[in-house]
């Protein structure tokens, strides 16, 4: 046989797939994979690792608080509750 181009091979493979199945691949929602410089890849991996560790720490703190039966309340030292006793009233 004569050698065929990659485009012809792709078309032939697609026709063959159409002949044997009606299944279709879902549409691609994301851009195809692309090559990154090693520095950018390392920076992304470090960022993802930090985000993962932060999420793990929050989850661990939440589980510990649940296990120790601790209620986490919002602390507002300059909030509304602290201003109530500071209010100056005339007692006339």
PDB file of N, CA, C and O in Angstrom:
ATOM      1  N   UNK A   1       0.786  -1.177   0.000  1.00  0.00           N
ATOM      2  CA  UNK A   1       0.000   0.000   0.000  1.00  0.00           C
ATOM      3  C   UNK A   1       0.833   1.247   0.000  1.00  0.00           C
ATOM      4  O   UNK A   1       1.992   1.268   0.412  1.00  0.00           O
ATOM      5  N   UNK A   2       0.198   2.276  -0.476  1.00  0.00           N
ATOM      6  CA  UNK A   2       0.869   3.577  -0.503  1.00  0.00           C
ATOM      7  C   UNK A   2       0.698   4.251   0.868  1.00  0.00           C
ATOM      8  O   UNK A   2      -0.327   4.074   1.526  1.00  0.00           O
ATOM      9  N   UNK A   3       1.691   5.008   1.284  1.00  0.00           N
ATOM     10  CA  UNK A   3       1.573   5.689   2.579  1.00  0.00           C
ATOM     11  C   UNK A   3       0.470   6.751   2.517  1.00  0.00           C
ATOM     12  O   UNK A   3       0.304   7.421   1.498  1.00  0.00           O
ATOM     13  N   UNK A   4      -0.280   6.899   3.612  1.00  0.00           N
ATOM     14  CA  UNK A   4      -1.359   7.888   3.635  1.00  0.00           C
ATOM     15  C   UNK A   4      -0.985   9.016   4.597  1.00  0.00           C
ATOM     16  O   UNK A   4      -0.198   8.825   5.524  1.00  0.00           O
ATOM     17  N   UNK A   5      -1.552  10.166   4.362  1.00  0.00           N
ATOM     18  CA  UNK A   5      -1.249  11.318   5.213  1.00  0.00           C
ATOM     19  C   UNK A   5      -1.998  11.187   6.538  1.00  0.00           C
ATOM     20  O   UNK A   5      -2.913  10.374   6.675  1.00  0.00           O
ATOM     21  N   UNK A   6      -1.599  11.983   7.486  1.00  0.00           N
ATOM     22  CA  UNK A   6      -2.254  11.935   8.801  1.00  0.00           C
ATOM     23  C   UNK A   6      -3.708  12.384   8.697  1.00  0.00           C
ATOM     24  O   UNK A   6      -4.568  11.881   9.419  1.00  0.00           O
ATOM     25  N   UNK A   7      -3.983  13.326   7.804  1.00  0.00           N
ATOM     26  CA  UNK A   7      -5.373  13.785   7.629  1.00  0.00           C
ATOM     27  C   UNK A   7      -6.237  12.662   7.065  1.00  0.00           C
ATOM     28  O   UNK A   7      -7.360  12.445   7.520  1.00  0.00           O
ATOM     29  N   UNK A   8      -5.708  11.953   6.075  1.00  0.00           N
ATOM     30  CA  UNK A   8      -6.459  10.831   5.497  1.00  0.00           C
ATOM     31  C   UNK A   8      -6.671   9.736   6.544  1.00  0.00           C
ATOM     32  O   UNK A   8      -7.747   9.143   6.622  1.00  0.00           O
ATOM     33  N   UNK A   9      -5.641   9.474   7.344  1.00  0.00           N
ATOM     34  CA  UNK A   9      -5.751   8.452   8.384  1.00  0.00           C
ATOM     35  C   UNK A   9      -6.818   8.855   9.404  1.00  0.00           C
ATOM     36  O   UNK A   9      -7.614   8.020   9.834  1.00  0.00           O
ATOM     37  N   UNK A  10      -6.835  10.139   9.791  1.00  0.00           N
ATOM     38  CA  UNK A  10      -7.819  10.620  10.753  1.00  0.00           C
ATOM     39  C   UNK A  10      -9.240  10.464  10.203  1.00  0.00           C
ATOM     40  O   UNK A  10     -10.140  10.015  10.912  1.00  0.00           O
ATOM     41  N   UNK A  11      -9.429  10.834   8.952  1.00  0.00           N
ATOM     42  CA  UNK A  11     -10.749  10.700   8.331  1.00  0.00           C
ATOM     43  C   UNK A  11     -11.175   9.234   8.242  1.00  0.00           C
ATOM     44  O   UNK A  11     -12.332   8.895   8.489  1.00  0.00           O
ATOM     45  N   UNK A  12     -10.216   8.368   7.884  1.00  0.00           N
ATOM     46  CA  UNK A  12     -10.519   6.940   7.787  1.00  0.00           C
ATOM     47  C   UNK A  12     -10.884   6.367   9.153  1.00  0.00           C
ATOM     48  O   UNK A  12     -11.837   5.596   9.273  1.00  0.00           O
ATOM     49  N   UNK A  13     -10.123   6.746  10.183  1.00  0.00           N
ATOM     50  CA  UNK A  13     -10.415   6.269  11.540  1.00  0.00           C
ATOM     51  C   UNK A  13     -11.767   6.781  12.008  1.00  0.00           C
ATOM     52  O   UNK A  13     -12.512   6.049  12.660  1.00  0.00           O
ATOM     53  N   UNK A  14     -12.098   8.041  11.684  1.00  0.00           N
ATOM     54  CA  UNK A  14     -13.382   8.605  12.090  1.00  0.00           C
ATOM     55  C   UNK A  14     -14.529   7.867  11.393  1.00  0.00           C
ATOM     56  O   UNK A  14     -15.547   7.573  12.019  1.00  0.00           O
ATOM     57  N   UNK A  15     -14.367   7.568  10.098  1.00  0.00           N
ATOM     58  CA  UNK A  15     -15.401   6.855   9.362  1.00  0.00           C
ATOM     59  C   UNK A  15     -15.569   5.445   9.939  1.00  0.00           C
ATOM     60  O   UNK A  15     -16.687   4.948  10.074  1.00  0.00           O
ATOM     61  N   UNK A  16     -14.443   4.812  10.275  1.00  0.00           N
ATOM     62  CA  UNK A  16     -14.501   3.477  10.860  1.00  0.00           C
ATOM     63  C   UNK A  16     -15.254   3.525  12.197  1.00  0.00           C
ATOM     64  O   UNK A  16     -16.093   2.666  12.471  1.00  0.00           O
ATOM     65  N   UNK A  17     -14.952   4.524  13.019  1.00  0.00           N
ATOM     66  CA  UNK A  17     -15.628   4.665  14.305  1.00  0.00           C
ATOM     67  C   UNK A  17     -17.115   4.906  14.081  1.00  0.00           C
ATOM     68  O   UNK A  17     -17.944   4.351  14.802  1.00  0.00           O
ATOM     69  N   UNK A  18     -17.466   5.725  13.094  1.00  0.00           N
ATOM     70  CA  UNK A  18     -18.876   5.966  12.775  1.00  0.00           C
ATOM     71  C   UNK A  18     -19.563   4.674  12.334  1.00  0.00           C
ATOM     72  O   UNK A  18     -20.743   4.471  12.622  1.00  0.00           O
ATOM     73  N   UNK A  19     -18.835   3.805  11.642  1.00  0.00           N
ATOM     74  CA  UNK A  19     -19.414   2.555  11.155  1.00  0.00           C
ATOM     75  C   UNK A  19     -19.684   1.565  12.290  1.00  0.00           C
ATOM     76  O   UNK A  19     -20.658   0.816  12.235  1.00  0.00           O
ATOM     77  N   UNK A  20     -18.835   1.556  13.312  1.00  0.00           N
ATOM     78  CA  UNK A  20     -18.970   0.526  14.334  1.00  0.00           C
ATOM     79  C   UNK A  20     -19.771   0.965  15.555  1.00  0.00           C
ATOM     80  O   UNK A  20     -20.244   0.110  16.305  1.00  0.00           O
ATOM     81  N   UNK A  21     -19.942   2.281  15.784  1.00  0.00           N
ATOM     82  CA  UNK A  21     -20.661   2.716  16.985  1.00  0.00           C
ATOM     83  C   UNK A  21     -21.388   4.033  16.750  1.00  0.00           C
ATOM     84  O   UNK A  21     -20.987   4.845  15.917  1.00  0.00           O
ATOM     85  N   UNK A  22     -22.457   4.222  17.497  1.00  0.00           N
ATOM     86  CA  UNK A  22     -23.181   5.486  17.431  1.00  0.00           C
ATOM     87  C   UNK A  22     -22.767   6.393  18.589  1.00  0.00           C
ATOM     88  O   UNK A  22     -23.254   7.518  18.702  1.00  0.00           O
ATOM     89  N   UNK A  23     -21.873   5.908  19.447  1.00  0.00           N
ATOM     90  CA  UNK A  23     -21.443   6.704  20.602  1.00  0.00           C
ATOM     91  C   UNK A  23     -20.623   7.888  20.139  1.00  0.00           C
ATOM     92  O   UNK A  23     -19.837   7.787  19.197  1.00  0.00           O
ATOM     93  N   UNK A  24     -20.810   8.986  20.795  1.00  0.00           N
ATOM     94  CA  UNK A  24     -20.063  10.203  20.479  1.00  0.00           C
ATOM     95  C   UNK A  24     -19.351  10.685  21.731  1.00  0.00           C
ATOM     96  O   UNK A  24     -19.858  10.522  22.841  1.00  0.00           O
ATOM     97  N   UNK A  25     -18.201  11.265  21.561  1.00  0.00           N
ATOM     98  CA  UNK A  25     -17.500  11.850  22.687  1.00  0.00           C
ATOM     99  C   UNK A  25     -18.213  13.121  23.111  1.00  0.00           C
ATOM    100  O   UNK A  25     -18.742  13.840  22.263  1.00  0.00           O
ATOM    101  N   UNK A  26     -18.239  13.411  24.391  1.00  0.00           N
ATOM    102  CA  UNK A  26     -18.856  14.662  24.830  1.00  0.00           C
ATOM    103  C   UNK A  26     -18.054  15.844  24.291  1.00  0.00           C
ATOM    104  O   UNK A  26     -16.862  15.707  24.014  1.00  0.00           O
ATOM    105  N   UNK A  27     -18.690  16.993  24.141  1.00  0.00           N
ATOM    106  CA  UNK A  27     -17.956  18.148  23.631  1.00  0.00           C
ATOM    107  C   UNK A  27     -16.854  18.566  24.597  1.00  0.00           C
ATOM    108  O   UNK A  27     -16.984  18.429  25.813  1.00  0.00           O
ATOM    109  N   UNK A  28     -15.797  19.065  24.043  1.00  0.00           N
ATOM    110  CA  UNK A  28     -14.648  19.482  24.836  1.00  0.00           C
ATOM    111  C   UNK A  28     -14.946  20.849  25.446  1.00  0.00           C
ATOM    112  O   UNK A  28     -15.079  21.838  24.726  1.00  0.00           O
ATOM    113  N   UNK A  29     -15.052  20.902  26.779  1.00  0.00           N
ATOM    114  CA  UNK A  29     -15.385  22.153  27.458  1.00  0.00           C
ATOM    115  C   UNK A  29     -14.152  22.977  27.796  1.00  0.00           C
ATOM    116  O   UNK A  29     -14.254  24.173  28.069  1.00  0.00           O
ATOM    117  N   UNK A  30     -13.013  22.350  27.777  1.00  0.00           N
ATOM    118  CA  UNK A  30     -11.780  23.041  28.135  1.00  0.00           C
ATOM    119  C   UNK A  30     -10.856  23.050  26.937  1.00  0.00           C
ATOM    120  O   UNK A  30     -11.009  22.248  26.015  1.00  0.00           O
ATOM    121  N   UNK A  31      -9.910  23.948  26.955  1.00  0.00           N
ATOM    122  CA  UNK A  31      -8.953  23.983  25.861  1.00  0.00           C
ATOM    123  C   UNK A  31      -8.069  22.741  25.939  1.00  0.00           C
ATOM    124  O   UNK A  31      -7.860  22.189  27.019  1.00  0.00           O
ATOM    125  N   UNK A  32      -7.561  22.313  24.815  1.00  0.00           N
ATOM    126  CA  UNK A  32      -6.707  21.115  24.833  1.00  0.00           C
ATOM    127  C   UNK A  32      -5.437  21.356  25.657  1.00  0.00           C
ATOM    128  O   UNK A  32      -5.067  22.498  25.930  1.00  0.00           O
ATOM    129  N   UNK A  33      -4.795  20.286  26.039  1.00  0.00           N
ATOM    130  CA  UNK A  33      -3.581  20.388  26.841  1.00  0.00           C
ATOM    131  C   UNK A  33      -2.516  21.172  26.088  1.00  0.00           C
ATOM    132  O   UNK A  33      -2.431  21.117  24.861  1.00  0.00           O
ATOM    133  N   UNK A  34      -1.710  21.898  26.844  1.00  0.00           N
ATOM    134  CA  UNK A  34      -0.636  22.655  26.210  1.00  0.00           C
ATOM    135  C   UNK A  34       0.626  22.515  27.036  1.00  0.00           C
ATOM    136  O   UNK A  34       0.570  22.262  28.239  1.00  0.00           O
ATOM    137  N   UNK A  35       1.740  22.676  26.398  1.00  0.00           N
ATOM    138  CA  UNK A  35       3.026  22.566  27.073  1.00  0.00           C
ATOM    139  C   UNK A  35       3.312  23.851  27.839  1.00  0.00           C
ATOM    140  O   UNK A  35       3.060  24.954  27.355  1.00  0.00           O
ATOM    141  N   UNK A  36       3.843  23.682  29.044  1.00  0.00           N
ATOM    142  CA  UNK A  36       4.212  24.828  29.872  1.00  0.00           C
ATOM    143  C   UNK A  36       5.712  24.792  30.128  1.00  0.00           C
ATOM    144  O   UNK A  36       6.323  23.724  30.169  1.00  0.00           O
ATOM    145  N   UNK A  37       6.290  25.965  30.297  1.00  0.00           N
ATOM    146  CA  UNK A  37       7.694  25.971  30.730  1.00  0.00           C
ATOM    147  C   UNK A  37       7.781  25.353  32.132  1.00  0.00           C
ATOM    148  O   UNK A  37       6.834  25.439  32.913  1.00  0.00           O
ATOM    149  N   UNK A  38       8.905  24.739  32.439  1.00  0.00           N
ATOM    150  CA  UNK A  38       9.057  24.031  33.711  1.00  0.00           C
ATOM    151  C   UNK A  38       8.881  24.980  34.888  1.00  0.00           C
ATOM    152  O   UNK A  38       8.336  24.580  35.917  1.00  0.00           O
ATOM    153  N   UNK A  39       9.332  26.238  34.764  1.00  0.00           N
ATOM    154  CA  UNK A  39       9.206  27.199  35.861  1.00  0.00           C
ATOM    155  C   UNK A  39       7.731  27.477  36.161  1.00  0.00           C
ATOM    156  O   UNK A  39       7.329  27.529  37.324  1.00  0.00           O
ATOM    157  N   UNK A  40       6.929  27.654  35.112  1.00  0.00           N
ATOM    158  CA  UNK A  40       5.498  27.919  35.292  1.00  0.00           C
ATOM    159  C   UNK A  40       4.796  26.699  35.888  1.00  0.00           C
ATOM    160  O   UNK A  40       3.911  26.837  36.734  1.00  0.00           O
ATOM    161  N   UNK A  41       5.187  25.525  35.450  1.00  0.00           N
ATOM    162  CA  UNK A  41       4.605  24.293  35.979  1.00  0.00           C
ATOM    163  C   UNK A  41       4.907  24.150  37.467  1.00  0.00           C
ATOM    164  O   UNK A  41       4.032  23.780  38.249  1.00  0.00           O
ATOM    165  N   UNK A  42       6.136  24.440  37.852  1.00  0.00           N
ATOM    166  CA  UNK A  42       6.524  24.344  39.266  1.00  0.00           C
ATOM    167  C   UNK A  42       5.749  25.367  40.090  1.00  0.00           C
ATOM    168  O   UNK A  42       5.289  25.058  41.189  1.00  0.00           O
ATOM    169  N   UNK A  43       5.602  26.589  39.562  1.00  0.00           N
ATOM    170  CA  UNK A  43       4.865  27.631  40.287  1.00  0.00           C
ATOM    171  C   UNK A  43       3.407  27.211  40.496  1.00  0.00           C
ATOM    172  O   UNK A  43       2.853  27.413  41.576  1.00  0.00           O
ATOM    173  N   UNK A  44       2.790  26.633  39.476  1.00  0.00           N
ATOM    174  CA  UNK A  44       1.402  26.176  39.585  1.00  0.00           C
ATOM    175  C   UNK A  44       1.295  25.046  40.610  1.00  0.00           C
ATOM    176  O   UNK A  44       0.366  25.020  41.418  1.00  0.00           O
ATOM    177  N   UNK A  45       2.246  24.113  40.572  1.00  0.00           N
ATOM    178  CA  UNK A  45       2.218  23.002  41.523  1.00  0.00           C
ATOM    179  C   UNK A  45       2.384  23.483  42.957  1.00  0.00           C
ATOM    180  O   UNK A  45       1.724  22.970  43.861  1.00  0.00           O
ATOM    181  N   UNK A  46       3.258  24.462  43.178  1.00  0.00           N
ATOM    182  CA  UNK A  46       3.444  25.006  44.521  1.00  0.00           C
ATOM    183  C   UNK A  46       2.171  25.694  44.990  1.00  0.00           C
ATOM    184  O   UNK A  46       1.763  25.536  46.141  1.00  0.00           O
ATOM    185  N   UNK A  47       1.544  26.457  44.103  1.00  0.00           N
ATOM    186  CA  UNK A  47       0.296  27.147  44.445  1.00  0.00           C
ATOM    187  C   UNK A  47      -0.800  26.138  44.791  1.00  0.00           C
ATOM    188  O   UNK A  47      -1.531  26.321  45.765  1.00  0.00           O
ATOM    189  N   UNK A  48      -0.913  25.082  43.998  1.00  0.00           N
ATOM    190  CA  UNK A  48      -1.925  24.060  44.265  1.00  0.00           C
ATOM    191  C   UNK A  48      -1.640  23.335  45.577  1.00  0.00           C
ATOM    192  O   UNK A  48      -2.569  23.012  46.318  1.00  0.00           O
ATOM    193  N   UNK A  49      -0.365  23.075  45.872  1.00  0.00           N
ATOM    194  CA  UNK A  49       0.000  22.404  47.118  1.00  0.00           C
ATOM    195  C   UNK A  49      -0.358  23.280  48.310  1.00  0.00           C
ATOM    196  O   UNK A  49      -0.873  22.778  49.309  1.00  0.00           O
ATOM    197  N   UNK A  50      -0.092  24.590  48.222  1.00  0.00           N
ATOM    198  CA  UNK A  50      -0.428  25.498  49.328  1.00  0.00           C
ATOM    199  C   UNK A  50      -1.941  25.550  49.538  1.00  0.00           C
ATOM    200  O   UNK A  50      -2.411  25.525  50.675  1.00  0.00           O
ATOM    201  N   UNK A  51      -2.702  25.622  48.449  1.00  0.00           N
ATOM    202  CA  UNK A  51      -4.161  25.651  48.561  1.00  0.00           C
ATOM    203  C   UNK A  51      -4.668  24.348  49.181  1.00  0.00           C
ATOM    204  O   UNK A  51      -5.577  24.367  50.011  1.00  0.00           O
ATOM    205  N   UNK A  52      -4.085  23.224  48.779  1.00  0.00           N
ATOM    206  CA  UNK A  52      -4.477  21.923  49.324  1.00  0.00           C
ATOM    207  C   UNK A  52      -4.173  21.847  50.816  1.00  0.00           C
ATOM    208  O   UNK A  52      -5.009  21.399  51.601  1.00  0.00           O
ATOM    209  N   UNK A  53      -2.971  22.288  51.210  1.00  0.00           N
ATOM    210  CA  UNK A  53      -2.594  22.231  52.624  1.00  0.00           C
ATOM    211  C   UNK A  53      -3.475  23.152  53.464  1.00  0.00           C
ATOM    212  O   UNK A  53      -3.825  22.810  54.593  1.00  0.00           O
ATOM    213  N   UNK A  54      -3.837  24.321  52.921  1.00  0.00           N
ATOM    214  CA  UNK A  54      -4.723  25.235  53.630  1.00  0.00           C
ATOM    215  C   UNK A  54      -6.101  24.598  53.831  1.00  0.00           C
ATOM    216  O   UNK A  54      -6.689  24.703  54.907  1.00  0.00           O
ATOM    217  N   UNK A  55      -6.603  23.943  52.795  1.00  0.00           N
ATOM    218  CA  UNK A  55      -7.901  23.277  52.895  1.00  0.00           C
ATOM    219  C   UNK A  55      -7.832  22.137  53.903  1.00  0.00           C
ATOM    220  O   UNK A  55      -8.765  21.947  54.683  1.00  0.00           O
ATOM    221  N   UNK A  56      -6.749  21.382  53.898  1.00  0.00           N
ATOM    222  CA  UNK A  56      -6.578  20.290  54.860  1.00  0.00           C
ATOM    223  C   UNK A  56      -6.540  20.823  56.287  1.00  0.00           C
ATOM    224  O   UNK A  56      -7.118  20.218  57.190  1.00  0.00           O
ATOM    225  N   UNK A  57      -5.859  21.957  56.499  1.00  0.00           N
ATOM    226  CA  UNK A  57      -5.775  22.544  57.832  1.00  0.00           C
ATOM    227  C   UNK A  57      -7.150  23.002  58.307  1.00  0.00           C
ATOM    228  O   UNK A  57      -7.503  22.799  59.469  1.00  0.00           O
ATOM    229  N   UNK A  58      -7.924  23.617  57.421  1.00  0.00           N
ATOM    230  CA  UNK A  58      -9.274  24.059  57.791  1.00  0.00           C
ATOM    231  C   UNK A  58     -10.150  22.859  58.138  1.00  0.00           C
ATOM    232  O   UNK A  58     -10.896  22.894  59.117  1.00  0.00           O
ATOM    233  N   UNK A  59     -10.060  21.810  57.346  1.00  0.00           N
ATOM    234  CA  UNK A  59     -10.846  20.611  57.599  1.00  0.00           C
ATOM    235  C   UNK A  59     -10.439  19.957  58.920  1.00  0.00           C
ATOM    236  O   UNK A  59     -11.293  19.511  59.686  1.00  0.00           O
ATOM    237  N   UNK A  60      -9.138  19.902  59.180  1.00  0.00           N
ATOM    238  CA  UNK A  60      -8.663  19.314  60.433  1.00  0.00           C
ATOM    239  C   UNK A  60      -9.142  20.137  61.626  1.00  0.00           C
ATOM    240  O   UNK A  60      -9.549  19.573  62.642  1.00  0.00           O
ATOM    241  N   UNK A  61      -9.098  21.463  61.512  1.00  0.00           N
ATOM    242  CA  UNK A  61      -9.570  22.322  62.598  1.00  0.00           C
ATOM    243  C   UNK A  61     -11.065  22.130  62.828  1.00  0.00           C
ATOM    244  O   UNK A  61     -11.526  22.100  63.969  1.00  0.00           O
ATOM    245  N   UNK A  62     -11.811  22.002  61.749  1.00  0.00           N
ATOM    246  CA  UNK A  62     -13.259  21.796  61.865  1.00  0.00           C
ATOM    247  C   UNK A  62     -13.557  20.457  62.545  1.00  0.00           C
ATOM    248  O   UNK A  62     -14.410  20.384  63.430  1.00  0.00           O
ATOM    249  N   UNK A  63     -12.863  19.416  62.138  1.00  0.00           N
ATOM    250  CA  UNK A  63     -13.086  18.097  62.744  1.00  0.00           C
ATOM    251  C   UNK A  63     -12.693  18.101  64.213  1.00  0.00           C
ATOM    252  O   UNK A  63     -13.380  17.507  65.044  1.00  0.00           O
ATOM    253  N   UNK A  64     -11.581  18.773  64.537  1.00  0.00           N
ATOM    254  CA  UNK A  64     -11.153  18.842  65.928  1.00  0.00           C
ATOM    255  C   UNK A  64     -12.172  19.604  66.768  1.00  0.00           C
ATOM    256  O   UNK A  64     -12.489  19.193  67.885  1.00  0.00           O
ATOM    257  N   UNK A  65     -12.681  20.706  66.238  1.00  0.00           N
ATOM    258  CA  UNK A  65     -13.681  21.492  66.963  1.00  0.00           C
ATOM    259  C   UNK A  65     -14.947  20.660  67.188  1.00  0.00           C
ATOM    260  O   UNK A  65     -15.549  20.722  68.260  1.00  0.00           O
ATOM    261  N   UNK A  66     -15.341  19.897  66.196  1.00  0.00           N
ATOM    262  CA  UNK A  66     -16.522  19.037  66.354  1.00  0.00           C
ATOM    263  C   UNK A  66     -16.262  17.951  67.400  1.00  0.00           C
ATOM    264  O   UNK A  66     -17.133  17.647  68.215  1.00  0.00           O
ATOM    265  N   UNK A  67     -15.081  17.381  67.373  1.00  0.00           N
ATOM    266  CA  UNK A  67     -14.757  16.306  68.313  1.00  0.00           C
ATOM    267  C   UNK A  67     -14.693  16.828  69.749  1.00  0.00           C
ATOM    268  O   UNK A  67     -15.112  16.142  70.682  1.00  0.00           O
ATOM    269  N   UNK A  68     -14.167  18.045  69.923  1.00  0.00           N
ATOM    270  CA  UNK A  68     -14.044  18.617  71.267  1.00  0.00           C
ATOM    271  C   UNK A  68     -15.293  19.383  71.675  1.00  0.00           C
ATOM    272  O   UNK A  68     -15.358  19.939  72.771  1.00  0.00           O
ATOM    273  N   UNK A  69     -16.273  19.410  70.801  1.00  0.00           N
ATOM    274  CA  UNK A  69     -17.542  20.074  71.064  1.00  0.00           C
ATOM    275  C   UNK A  69     -17.352  21.567  71.336  1.00  0.00           C
ATOM    276  O   UNK A  69     -17.929  22.120  72.272  1.00  0.00           O
ATOM    277  N   UNK A  70     -16.540  22.200  70.509  1.00  0.00           N
ATOM    278  CA  UNK A  70     -16.260  23.630  70.636  1.00  0.00           C
ATOM    279  C   UNK A  70     -17.137  24.376  69.646  1.00  0.00           C
ATOM    280  O   UNK A  70     -17.226  24.003  68.476  1.00  0.00           O
ATOM    281  N   UNK A  71     -17.780  25.426  70.117  1.00  0.00           N
ATOM    282  CA  UNK A  71     -18.590  26.262  69.231  1.00  0.00           C
ATOM    283  C   UNK A  71     -17.755  27.462  68.811  1.00  0.00           C
ATOM    284  O   UNK A  71     -17.239  28.201  69.649  1.00  0.00           O
ATOM    285  N   UNK A  72     -17.631  27.642  67.517  1.00  0.00           N
ATOM    286  CA  UNK A  72     -16.866  28.771  67.004  1.00  0.00           C
ATOM    287  C   UNK A  72     -17.820  29.938  66.786  1.00  0.00           C
ATOM    288  O   UNK A  72     -18.696  29.882  65.923  1.00  0.00           O
ATOM    289  N   UNK A  73     -17.643  31.004  67.583  1.00  0.00           N
ATOM    290  CA  UNK A  73     -18.471  32.192  67.456  1.00  0.00           C
ATOM    291  C   UNK A  73     -17.646  33.323  66.866  1.00  0.00           C
ATOM    292  O   UNK A  73     -16.425  33.369  67.023  1.00  0.00           O
ATOM    293  N   UNK A  74     -18.318  34.218  66.198  1.00  0.00           N
ATOM    294  CA  UNK A  74     -17.633  35.361  65.613  1.00  0.00           C
ATOM    295  C   UNK A  74     -17.277  36.341  66.730  1.00  0.00           C
ATOM    296  O   UNK A  74     -18.124  36.682  67.555  1.00  0.00           O
ATOM    297  N   UNK A  75     -16.040  36.784  66.753  1.00  0.00           N
ATOM    298  CA  UNK A  75     -15.566  37.713  67.764  1.00  0.00           C
ATOM    299  C   UNK A  75     -15.408  39.082  67.131  1.00  0.00           C
ATOM    300  O   UNK A  75     -14.618  39.264  66.205  1.00  0.00           O
ATOM    301  N   UNK A  76     -16.166  40.040  67.639  1.00  0.00           N
ATOM    302  CA  UNK A  76     -16.103  41.407  67.128  1.00  0.00           C
ATOM    303  C   UNK A  76     -15.883  42.351  68.300  1.00  0.00           C
ATOM    304  O   UNK A  76     -16.850  42.829  68.893  1.00  0.00           O
ATOM    305  N   UNK A  77     -14.630  42.631  68.645  1.00  0.00           N
ATOM    306  CA  UNK A  77     -14.369  43.470  69.810  1.00  0.00           C
ATOM    307  C   UNK A  77     -14.903  44.895  69.652  1.00  0.00           C
ATOM    308  O   UNK A  77     -15.225  45.533  70.655  1.00  0.00           O
ATOM    309  N   UNK A  78     -15.003  45.395  68.467  1.00  0.00           N
ATOM    310  CA  UNK A  78     -15.531  46.735  68.233  1.00  0.00           C
ATOM    311  C   UNK A  78     -16.931  46.684  67.640  1.00  0.00           C
ATOM    312  O   UNK A  78     -17.392  47.646  67.026  1.00  0.00           O
ATOM    313  N   UNK A  79     -17.594  45.567  67.827  1.00  0.00           N
ATOM    314  CA  UNK A  79     -18.907  45.372  67.232  1.00  0.00           C
ATOM    315  C   UNK A  79     -20.018  45.998  68.041  1.00  0.00           C
ATOM    316  O   UNK A  79     -19.769  46.765  68.971  1.00  0.00           O
ATOM    317  N   UNK A  80     -21.221  45.677  67.691  1.00  0.00           N
ATOM    318  CA  UNK A  80     -22.421  46.263  68.290  1.00  0.00           C
ATOM    319  C   UNK A  80     -22.546  45.935  69.773  1.00  0.00           C
ATOM    320  O   UNK A  80     -22.911  46.809  70.559  1.00  0.00           O
ATOM    321  N   UNK A  81     -22.258  44.715  70.173  1.00  0.00           N
ATOM    322  CA  UNK A  81     -22.431  44.297  71.566  1.00  0.00           C
ATOM    323  C   UNK A  81     -21.506  45.079  72.496  1.00  0.00           C
ATOM    324  O   UNK A  81     -21.911  45.443  73.600  1.00  0.00           O
ATOM    325  N   UNK A  82     -20.287  45.339  72.072  1.00  0.00           N
ATOM    326  CA  UNK A  82     -19.358  46.048  72.948  1.00  0.00           C
ATOM    327  C   UNK A  82     -19.703  47.527  73.058  1.00  0.00           C
ATOM    328  O   UNK A  82     -19.304  48.183  74.020  1.00  0.00           O
ATOM    329  N   UNK A  83     -20.431  48.054  72.097  1.00  0.00           N
ATOM    330  CA  UNK A  83     -20.790  49.469  72.130  1.00  0.00           C
ATOM    331  C   UNK A  83     -21.976  49.742  73.043  1.00  0.00           C
ATOM    332  O   UNK A  83     -22.188  50.894  73.423  1.00  0.00           O
ATOM    333  N   UNK A  84     -22.743  48.749  73.403  1.00  0.00           N
ATOM    334  CA  UNK A  84     -23.938  48.964  74.213  1.00  0.00           C
ATOM    335  C   UNK A  84     -23.592  49.500  75.597  1.00  0.00           C
ATOM    336  O   UNK A  84     -24.260  50.414  76.080  1.00  0.00           O
ATOM    337  N   UNK A  85     -22.577  48.962  76.241  1.00  0.00           N
ATOM    338  CA  UNK A  85     -22.253  49.425  77.590  1.00  0.00           C
ATOM    339  C   UNK A  85     -21.496  50.753  77.562  1.00  0.00           C
ATOM    340  O   UNK A  85     -21.420  51.436  78.584  1.00  0.00           O
ATOM    341  N   UNK A  86     -20.942  51.126  76.420  1.00  0.00           N
ATOM    342  CA  UNK A  86     -20.199  52.371  76.307  1.00  0.00           C
ATOM    343  C   UNK A  86     -21.116  53.576  76.037  1.00  0.00           C
ATOM    344  O   UNK A  86     -20.694  54.728  76.143  1.00  0.00           O
ATOM    345  N   UNK A  87     -22.341  53.296  75.695  1.00  0.00           N
ATOM    346  CA  UNK A  87     -23.249  54.357  75.326  1.00  0.00           C
ATOM    347  C   UNK A  87     -23.473  55.291  76.522  1.00  0.00           C
ATOM    348  O   UNK A  87     -23.780  54.837  77.624  1.00  0.00           O
ATOM    349  N   UNK A  88     -23.316  56.582  76.293  1.00  0.00           N
ATOM    350  CA  UNK A  88     -23.504  57.547  77.372  1.00  0.00           C
ATOM    351  C   UNK A  88     -24.944  58.028  77.330  1.00  0.00           C
ATOM    352  O   UNK A  88     -25.439  58.464  76.290  1.00  0.00           O
ATOM    353  N   UNK A  89     -25.615  57.943  78.488  1.00  0.00           N
ATOM    354  CA  UNK A  89     -27.011  58.367  78.547  1.00  0.00           C
ATOM    355  C   UNK A  89     -27.156  59.456  79.624  1.00  0.00           C
ATOM    356  O   UNK A  89     -26.558  59.387  80.699  1.00  0.00           O
ATOM    357  N   UNK A  90     -27.937  60.413  79.302  1.00  0.00           N
ATOM    358  CA  UNK A  90     -28.254  61.427  80.317  1.00  0.00           C
ATOM    359  C   UNK A  90     -29.322  60.877  81.241  1.00  0.00           C
ATOM    360  O   UNK A  90     -30.322  60.328  80.778  1.00  0.00           O
ATOM    361  N   UNK A  91     -29.126  61.015  82.516  1.00  0.00           N
ATOM    362  CA  UNK A  91     -30.075  60.471  83.464  1.00  0.00           C
ATOM    363  C   UNK A  91     -30.970  61.558  84.050  1.00  0.00           C
ATOM    364  O   UNK A  91     -31.341  61.496  85.222  1.00  0.00           O
ATOM    365  N   UNK A  92     -31.310  62.537  83.249  1.00  0.00           N
ATOM    366  CA  UNK A  92     -32.183  63.632  83.694  1.00  0.00           C
ATOM    367  C   UNK A  92     -33.613  63.227  83.774  1.00  0.00           C
ATOM    368  O   UNK A  92     -34.465  64.040  84.133  1.00  0.00           O
TER     369      UNK A  92
END
